[in-house]
Amino acid sequence: MEPIPRFDAIVIGSGFGGSINALRLASAGRRTLVLERGQRYRPGEFPRDITNVERLFWRYPRHARFRGLYEVRFFSGLAAVVASGVGGGSLIYANIHIRPDPDVFDDPRWPASVNRGSLDRHYDSVAKMLAVAPVPATLHLKKRDAFVRAAQQLGRPIFDPDEAVKWAGPDEPTRASCRLCTQCEFGCQYGAKSTLDLTYLAQAERLGAEVCSDAYVTAIAPADGGYVVTYRNTSVNPARRTPESVFARRVVVCAGTLGTNELLLRCRDLTRTLPLLSARLGHGYSANGDFLGSVCGSANPLDPWHRPDVTSVIHFDNVRHSFTMAAPTFSRPVMDVLASMGQPNVRWLRWLSPVVWWFADRLLVAAFRHGFIRARPPSGQSRAADPARMTNLFAIGRDNANGRLHLRNGQLDVVWDYARENEVLIANMTRAMGEVSQAYEGTFAPLATWELFRRIITVHSLGGCHLSDSRHSGVVSPYGEVHRYPGLFVADGSVIPTSIGFHPAMTISAVSERIAEAVVASYP
């Protein structure tokens, strides 16, 4: 039998936490292996044929052929969307980097040592590494102008956030400047986004870090002063599907909030390789207050497909349960589809929702596979059906972070009566979206799935492995080390103990920089 390969560090996942830790470890001269379940996407390789569902969606291991870019999971309490690929969520996020208000960290669930002051230098590191900057003010964008006018009418502050985008400059072999094509959340085919595979991870690889894609981690077990990590290669080559094991003195779990919680819950409750994990594992899940709606029939054309997905953010800071709001739009084909679907009144179908929800995953895949989700010719020339006069609205608030992740029949589930527990927040967001819609002289409607199921869809899952001063209040120390398992760290959105109320990528990154510093310092 061949000996198990040995590394100084194994990083599980290549999103914000994983790529940051990989670079800092490689910079310190540590032999580092990154295990990423998804595949590597080069600019120009992102899926665009939405009927090719095996390449579009990730449903592994329940459906082995589905190893695509997007994972959409329907849980008891809500639905969540995450990415799968080298670079993690950075491949499909809207590039937004915001430093939250300092009072976010006043919540007692944050360890006292973690606050805006202690994170500021790490925010600075991320901003420099990703070369973040707002959308150039010189760009004339109808969508931005309309959103600014709406904020001014409502008397709300609005700002253009920093974005991780190469706005200008000469094209490079793997990177071009932004084409303003509104495809940020579908994978940038030009490399204009400063995604992690092109920044942190690329530097880590140049310093010797090894990145193994198509590597689905199944277990972590203590062994010989470190940990053995077992994974399956998901390549289509059957000869490479046998489980493989690697050893490292330090392991950093960065599989994303859902992936990290699921892996650690399995290690504690099923395989029992990590039986001493805190009883708080999986508690305190947050959807970061995500709430979606749309405006149709704006009085003025918005030219929604000419711009990055998001340009500006309104701050609703003087109401109970403060929140922010953006107006994301997408490329012309996507906006055509959304406009042709309209804003249907589906409340009368709510009696079906308890049954339909549990089949939503299969229904979604079938709808894409068979072309049911496509643009249809408008019936008439109404303003409401004009995609040029439509925008989405996306509010992000401070929910109560009271969801619970657990294993249900061996599968990850989220239990949370979100609608009842966050009723005031949702009411404020809905009211604000209605006011913005009136400023546009259009019609507003929440996302149809909210109207039908009274469940949100989040793209900002947080929590479940909280930073904490003891194992009785969380899963990891204020520096990310797992309580009772020295040398095992967690660094991703799962360690965030509350909702942020802003786009969370910048805070996840800053906290991960802080943890990476601790990981590097932990070696004797």
Backbone hydrogen bonds, N-H to C=O, Kabsch-Sander energy under -0.5 kcal/mol:
donor,donor_aa,acceptor,acceptor_aa,energy
7,F,247,F,-2.5
8,D,31,R,-1.6
9,A,31,R,-2.0
10,I,250,R,-2.1
11,V,33,L,-3.1
12,I,10,I,-0.5
12,I,252,V,-2.8
13,G,11,V,-0.8
13,G,35,L,-2.8
15,G,254,C,-0.7
19,S,15,G,-3.0
20,I,16,F,-1.7
21,N,17,G,-2.1
22,A,18,G,-2.3
23,L,19,S,-2.1
24,R,20,I,-2.3
25,L,21,N,-2.3
26,A,22,A,-2.5
27,S,23,L,-2.8
28,A,24,R,-1.1
29,G,26,A,-1.7
30,R,25,L,-2.4
32,T,30,R,-0.6
33,L,9,A,-2.2
34,V,210,E,-3.3
35,L,11,V,-2.8
35,L,33,L,-0.5
36,E,34,V,-0.6
36,E,212,C,-2.5
42,R,40,R,-0.5
45,E,42,R,-2.6
50,I,48,R,-1.1
52,N,49,D,-1.5
53,V,51,T,-1.8
55,R,52,N,-1.0
56,L,52,N,-1.2
57,F,53,V,-2.8
58,W,70,Y,-3.5
59,R,57,F,-0.6
59,R,66,F,-2.3
60,Y,66,F,-1.1
62,R,59,R,-0.6
63,H,59,R,-1.7
66,F,63,H,-1.6
67,R,54,E,-1.2
67,R,65,R,-1.4
68,G,57,F,-2.4
69,L,55,R,-1.0
70,Y,56,L,-2.6
71,E,82,V,-3.0
72,V,70,Y,-0.6
73,R,71,E,-0.5
73,R,80,A,-2.9
75,F,73,R,-0.7
75,F,78,L,-2.8
77,G,414,V,-2.1
79,A,456,I,-2.3
80,A,73,R,-2.4
81,V,458,T,-2.3
82,V,71,E,-2.4
84,S,69,L,-2.1
86,V,39,Q,-2.2
87,G,85,G,-0.6
88,G,85,G,-2.7
90,S,87,G,-1.5
91,L,88,G,-1.9
92,I,89,G,-1.3
93,Y,89,G,-1.1
97,H,162,D,-2.7
98,I,503,H,-0.5
104,V,101,D,-1.9
105,F,102,P,-1.6
106,D,103,D,-1.3
107,D,104,V,-0.8
110,W,107,D,-2.1
114,V,111,P,-2.1
115,N,113,S,-0.7
119,L,115,N,-1.7
120,D,116,R,-1.5
122,H,119,L,-0.7
123,Y,119,L,-2.6
124,D,120,D,-2.3
125,S,121,R,-1.7
126,V,122,H,-2.2
127,A,123,Y,-2.6
128,K,124,D,-2.3
129,M,125,S,-2.5
130,L,126,V,-2.6
131,A,127,A,-0.7
132,V,127,A,-1.5
133,A,163,E,-2.0
139,L,136,P,-1.6
141,L,139,L,-0.8
143,K,302,L,-0.6
145,D,141,L,-2.4
146,A,142,K,-2.5
147,F,143,K,-2.0
148,V,144,R,-2.5
149,R,145,D,-2.4
150,A,146,A,-2.0
151,A,147,F,-2.2
152,Q,148,V,-2.4
153,Q,149,R,-2.4
154,L,150,A,-1.8
155,G,151,A,-0.7
155,G,152,Q,-0.6
156,R,151,A,-2.6
159,F,313,V,-2.2
162,D,97,H,-0.8
163,E,133,A,-1.4
164,A,95,N,-1.9
165,V,163,E,-1.6
166,K,192,A,-2.9
167,W,165,V,-1.2
172,E,175,R,-4.7
176,A,190,Y,-1.4
178,C,166,K,-2.3
182,T,307,R,-0.6
186,F,183,Q,-1.9
187,G,184,C,-0.9
189,Q,187,G,-0.6
191,G,188,C,-0.6
194,S,164,A,-2.8
195,T,193,K,-1.9
198,L,195,T,-1.1
199,T,195,T,-0.6
199,T,196,L,-0.7
201,L,196,L,-2.5
202,A,196,L,-0.7
203,Q,199,T,-2.3
204,A,200,Y,-2.2
205,E,201,L,-2.5
206,R,202,A,-1.9
207,L,203,Q,-1.3
208,G,205,E,-1.6
209,A,204,A,-2.5
210,E,32,T,-2.7
212,C,34,V,-3.3
212,C,210,E,-0.6
213,S,211,V,-0.7
214,D,38,G,-2.6
215,A,36,E,-2.8
216,Y,214,D,-0.6
216,Y,232,R,-3.0
217,V,215,A,-0.8
218,T,230,T,-2.9
219,A,230,T,-1.5
221,A,228,V,-2.1
223,A,226,G,-2.3
226,G,223,A,-1.3
227,Y,248,A,-2.6
228,V,221,A,-3.1
229,V,227,Y,-0.5
229,V,246,V,-3.0
230,T,219,A,-2.4
230,T,228,V,-0.5
231,Y,244,E,-2.8
232,R,216,Y,-2.6
233,N,242,T,-0.5
234,T,214,D,-2.4
234,T,232,R,-0.6
240,R,237,N,-2.2
241,R,238,P,-1.6
244,E,231,Y,-3.2
246,V,229,V,-2.1
247,F,5,P,-2.8
248,A,227,Y,-2.0
249,R,7,F,-0.9
250,R,8,D,-1.4
251,V,487,G,-2.1
252,V,10,I,-2.7
253,V,251,V,-0.5
253,V,489,F,-3.1
254,C,12,I,-2.7
254,C,252,V,-0.6
259,G,255,A,-0.6
260,T,256,G,-3.5
261,N,257,T,-1.8
262,E,258,L,-2.3
263,L,259,G,-2.4
264,L,260,T,-2.5
265,L,261,N,-2.6
266,R,262,E,-2.1
267,C,263,L,-2.1
268,R,264,L,-1.9
269,D,265,L,-3.2
270,L,266,R,-1.8
271,T,266,R,-2.3
272,R,266,R,-0.8
273,T,267,C,-0.7
274,L,267,C,-2.4
277,L,274,L,-1.4
281,L,278,S,-1.6
282,G,464,G,-2.9
283,H,280,R,-2.2
284,G,403,G,-0.8
285,Y,403,G,-2.7
286,S,462,L,-2.8
290,D,287,A,-1.6
291,F,395,A,-2.1
293,G,393,L,-2.3
294,S,445,A,-2.0
295,V,391,T,-3.1
296,C,443,T,-2.3
297,G,383,R,-0.6
298,S,389,R,-2.5
299,A,440,Y,-2.9
302,L,388,A,-3.6
303,D,388,A,-0.7
306,H,303,D,-1.7
307,R,180,L,-1.0
307,R,305,W,-0.6
313,V,159,F,-2.7
314,I,325,M,-2.9
315,H,157,P,-2.7
316,F,314,I,-0.7
316,F,323,F,-2.6
317,D,315,H,-1.1
323,F,316,F,-1.8
324,T,396,I,-2.6
325,M,314,I,-2.1
326,A,394,F,-2.5
327,A,312,S,-0.5
329,T,309,D,-1.4
331,S,182,T,-0.9
335,M,331,S,-2.5
336,D,332,R,-2.4
337,V,333,P,-1.7
338,L,334,V,-2.6
339,A,335,M,-2.6
340,S,336,D,-2.1
341,M,337,V,-1.5
342,G,338,L,-1.1
346,V,344,P,-0.9
349,L,346,V,-2.1
350,R,347,R,-1.9
352,L,349,L,-2.4
353,S,349,L,-0.6
353,S,350,R,-1.1
355,V,352,L,-1.3
356,V,352,L,-2.4
357,W,353,S,-2.4
358,W,355,V,-0.6
359,F,356,V,-1.6
360,A,357,W,-1.3
363,L,359,F,-2.5
364,L,360,A,-2.6
365,V,361,D,-2.0
366,A,362,R,-2.3
367,A,363,L,-2.3
368,F,364,L,-1.9
369,R,365,V,-2.9
370,H,366,A,-2.3
371,G,368,F,-1.3
372,F,367,A,-2.1
373,I,367,A,-1.2
374,R,372,F,-1.2
380,G,378,P,-1.2
385,A,382,S,-0.8
386,D,383,R,-1.7
389,R,386,D,-1.9
390,M,387,P,-1.2
391,T,295,V,-2.1
392,N,328,P,-1.3
393,L,293,G,-2.5
394,F,326,A,-2.6
395,A,291,F,-2.8
396,I,324,T,-2.6
397,G,288,N,-0.6
398,R,322,S,-0.9
399,D,397,G,-1.0
403,G,285,Y,-2.4
404,R,415,V,-1.9
405,L,282,G,-3.3
406,H,413,D,-2.1
408,R,406,H,-0.5
408,R,411,Q,-3.9
409,N,407,L,-0.5
411,Q,408,R,-1.7
413,D,406,H,-2.4
415,V,404,R,-2.6
416,W,414,V,-0.5
418,Y,416,W,-1.7
421,E,417,D,-2.4
422,N,418,Y,-2.0
423,E,420,R,-1.2
426,I,422,N,-2.4
427,A,423,E,-2.4
428,N,424,V,-2.4
429,M,425,L,-2.4
430,T,426,I,-2.8
431,R,427,A,-2.3
432,A,428,N,-2.3
433,M,429,M,-2.6
434,G,430,T,-2.1
435,E,431,R,-1.9
436,V,432,A,-2.4
437,S,433,M,-2.4
438,Q,434,G,-2.0
439,A,435,E,-1.9
440,Y,436,V,-1.5
441,E,437,S,-0.6
441,E,438,Q,-0.9
442,G,437,S,-2.6
443,T,296,C,-2.7
445,A,294,S,-1.6
447,L,292,L,-2.4
450,W,447,L,-1.2
451,E,447,L,-1.7
452,L,448,A,-2.3
453,F,449,T,-2.8
454,R,450,W,-2.0
455,R,449,T,-0.6
458,T,79,A,-2.6
462,L,286,S,-2.6
463,G,493,G,-2.3
464,G,283,H,-0.7
465,C,494,S,-2.6
467,L,495,V,-2.1
468,S,476,V,-1.8
473,S,470,S,-1.5
474,G,470,S,-1.0
475,V,466,H,-1.4
476,V,466,H,-2.2
477,S,481,E,-2.8
480,G,477,S,-2.4
482,V,488,L,-3.2
483,H,475,V,-2.2
485,Y,482,V,-2.1
488,L,485,Y,-1.8
489,F,251,V,-3.1
489,F,487,G,-0.5
490,V,480,G,-2.2
491,A,253,V,-2.1
495,V,492,D,-1.7
496,I,493,G,-1.2
499,S,399,D,-0.5
501,G,397,G,-0.7
508,I,504,P,-2.7
509,S,505,A,-2.3
510,A,506,M,-2.4
511,V,507,T,-2.7
512,S,508,I,-2.1
513,E,509,S,-2.3
514,R,510,A,-2.0
515,I,511,V,-2.3
516,A,512,S,-2.9
517,E,513,E,-1.9
518,A,514,R,-1.4
519,V,515,I,-2.7
520,V,516,A,-2.5
521,A,517,E,-1.8
522,S,518,A,-0.9
522,S,519,V,-0.9
523,Y,520,V,-1.0
